[in-house]
Amino acid sequence: MAEESRPAFAAERRERILELVRANGTMSLRDIAAKVRASEVTVRRDVRALEAEGVVDRRRGGVALPGRIGHEQSYSGKSGQCAAEKAAIAVAAARLVRPGDAISIGPGSTAEAFAKELLTRHDLTVVTNSLRVADVLAEAARVEVVVTGGTLHGPIRALVGAAAEVSLSGLRVNRAFLSGNGVSADRGLSTPNPAVASVDRALAACADETIVLADHTKIGADTMVPTVAPEEIAHLVTDSSADPEVLMTLEELGALVHVAVVADERGE
């Protein structure tokens, strides 16, 4: 009887995994295992079976929909995902900002959450190509905001193109805060869009060091265009659900990893 029920149980679990990946775009094996209440070994086996059916693609430490490597999710589509984790990451990242700093901030919902943590700062200059970040910091009376030129890339409300890159070429800032769409030990930070990637590289190039803000769904994920090589990531700020194996490898490559504690984990 137990043997007869096992295939049905596996089929239901795999259907649930597929639903989760479709809803999130990319997910770590650890996160899937927690959602379906199974071991990572079991989930890895299920993912192999789903990949054989052509319905998912495996990534190092995670899984994505087929062709997801070049897919760019809209801002509205991702702004509500992992909201608590992004808020915790923003708080942790804000501790890396010092009085008198000049920093650059890239686009994305995590970057917007980070900008909200800077509203009460003073003696701070922020360079950004994100209209969302600029809009948030418009309420910060003592933060000077420099917005790049460029062409509006609607899906993530970011300015891209040659004008954006040229406006950054002569600048120097202390730190760049970037989020992107995936962070892997093999290729570092990446994003699906070449135009966005070019400006992300320019934001990083004008900084003394680069800080990556990425919730656990991005850890181990890989998208089409690399922006910051793994050995060039000075700090990685993530949450406690991130794949520890990937984090350990990134630490070995030189990144200082900060694990933010989500409010629910503190019992708040």
Summary of the structure (lengths in Angstrom):
residues: 268
radius of gyration: 19.1
end to end distance: 44.5
largest distance: 71.1
contacts: 965
relative contact order: 0.14
helix: 44%
strand: 25%
